[in-house]
Amino acid sequence: MDAGNPIGVATTNDLDGNDRIQGGRVDMGAYESPFVSSTQLELAGEASVSPNPATSVLNIQLPEGVTASPTVQVFDAHGRLVLLNTGQQIDVQALAPDVYLLRAVVGEQVYVGRFVKQ
């Protein structure tokens, strides 16, 4: 994220219609991520997901001792954000069958996981 040079950017929007330059920088590629990269976030571990494969609801389990509700971002195989939710149970019915990656953020801790949507 934010690895491109904004000088010479010819368009104001990416292919999804999002602002092309966010936070003073531009993402490389055809899509601009709505997330600002931060050195404050720390990869803390894996999130367990069930059921996997999922059909309608996905349960997210974080390591023991993590009690706060996470902000959950779900990305498709192309790295596009397709779902943003809060909590440890998310509705995935609207997602197309595919493999998805998720990122659960609690404070400055990031937990990652992957699941299959049937």
HELIX and SHEET records of a PDB file:
SHEET    1   A 2 ILE A  21  GLN A  22  0                                        
SHEET    2   A 2 ARG A  25  VAL A  26 -1                                        
SHEET    1   B 5 GLU A  42  GLU A  46  0                                        
SHEET    2   B 5 GLN A 109  LYS A 117  1                                        
SHEET    3   B 5 ASP A  98  VAL A 106 -1                                        
SHEET    4   B 5 THR A  71  PHE A  75 -1                                        
SHEET    5   B 5 LEU A  81  THR A  86 -1                                        
SHEET    1   C 3 SER A  48  SER A  50  0                                        
SHEET    2   C 3 VAL A  57  GLN A  61 -1                                        
SHEET    3   C 3 GLN A  89  ASP A  91 -1                                        
END                                                                             
